[in-house]
Amino acid sequence: MSEAPARRPVPRWAVVAVAVLVVLVTGGVVWAAVAQSGSAEAGPTSSATPSRSAADATTAPATPVETPTAPAPGEPGGGATDDADPAAPFTPVTEAAVALDQPATFASGVTAELTKVESVAGEAQGPGEVAGPAVRVTVRLTNGTAAAVPLTQAVVNVYAGQDLAPGEPLSGPGGKPFTGSVQPGATATGVYVFNVPADQRDRLQVTVSYDPTVTTVLFEGAGPSA
């Protein structure tokens, strides 16, 4: 039997080369795994990061609100001007008294006259009225303005006696309050009846107003006897 050939020893440099190769291969595998893991983790994070335009929209300051300036005089809420304030309360003004048979002119240019002041037997037709001696006053209004004048708010009152006690209104006979309106240059007539005892007619006052924002005219004198 022949002898097996003797095994040649492996050179040292070959062993070292193999060891280095193993280290390199192992390190490459580990690096690839780590890179893949990091990429997977970074994916959701990067997708959740808002874009530049979205971030700008979020952080952009809101449009500043302008501070309202105080209105100038003459503008709504701007305070006093040379013109009368239409919102200011009206202070009623009564013109100086004229005689019962004289005309009286409102500040607006409308004129009032008492065409008749007569004694009648008052009739009770409405609630709370009491029949008795009465005075019936016929009032004529002449429109001296350039526009139609509404008469739906016209008011006529009578005061009698030294104490000027108010006469109680009665429906009749012949009561006919102002209605509608009166055109420029035209006239309108209203008839009013008031309960006034005969012994209180030595002093009679009649007030006439057709608009609460216009002056009131006043007539005064001795009333009719019973």
Order of alpha helices (4+ residues) and beta strands (2+ residues): alpha-alpha-beta-beta-beta-beta-beta-beta-beta-beta-beta-beta-beta-beta
